[in-house]
Amino acid sequence: FGAPPSHHTMEESRSKPIAFSVKTGVDESLCVYARSVNALLVLRGVLGLGENDLEESLLQNLALLLHEWAVYRDDLDDARALQIALDSYLHPSLANYDQFYIDIKMQKCLYYSRTHNWKKAKETANLLVEYCKNHGYLSNQVRILIHMSIMQLESDRKQCTAAMSPLLEALAMCEQLEMHGLHAAGMSILAVFFLRFQNPKRSIAILEATIPTLMQREHVWFQAEAFLTLAKCHLKIAGTTTAMASKGGNQTSEIPAAKRKRYGQALQALNKSLELFEACQDCSRLREGLYIQAHLYSLLGDLDKREASSERFVKIGSHNKKNGVNDVTILDSLNDPIKLQSLVERSIY
């Protein structure tokens, strides 16, 4: 399951496009991570970082950025290689040692969650909460509390009450410290609880109040997750579930108008969610969203679009076999702008 990003990636991966690129103009078809890498490469060239002590800081940020991107893309071999690199950069003489240590641990927590190593993920998260609390990194503490709640929801889908405690703590801290973006992120996860508690209308009310702030202030992943939850809520109200298997054929001839309207609202939210998940190349979430989309088109009797969604579902993750990027090792690319550019242009299809 997706995790709150590190501080560095948060600042570099807003939904608003970065205004400069290695190439002429900005290629908005690139995902947010690719645009962030482009921005760092421009910064490196403008400031001449290859020839002074700031080069190490740039490499640290690039490694954090590429690790999070690799985890979302399911490039787990790359993620493990980057973890080794990140650990090698961490030494007590660093001026930003505490923040860099927290960033590395948050990235590892994301990796453990995506590989379903829940025990290790929870151990790392608990360690991080105490470390942030003792060293005064309150925004990071809130972020990891939200991630702990997400982990609990994903590790045990039948029992979600244990996930409420860290989320409520995070929301209380957000209100006290006026962390509006993180508060919106936490509320979007709270909406998942009400959906699990069979109260989708309450979830919709929370999401409709939360999404505008998410779109302005938070990471694209939280935006995408909020729209995915919204789509599930409309499906729940329509009397179906996202887990229901389509029986095939045209099922729309007797669909009541109210239910058809809900299907349309679900599809609208789902399409926005898929667009945003593509922007961060989250393969796992894209598969889930495309499965639901194919099911919705089947319910609406649009079999051509159902087949198109199914084809996209099958293609997700085929990038590892098709585009030849594996010829460029992730570690060799860190200090080579030309090789980094080949990574930037990667697809997930």
Order of alpha helices (4+ residues) and beta strands (2+ residues): alpha-alpha-alpha-alpha-alpha-alpha-alpha-alpha-alpha-alpha-alpha-alpha-alpha-alpha-alpha-alpha-alpha
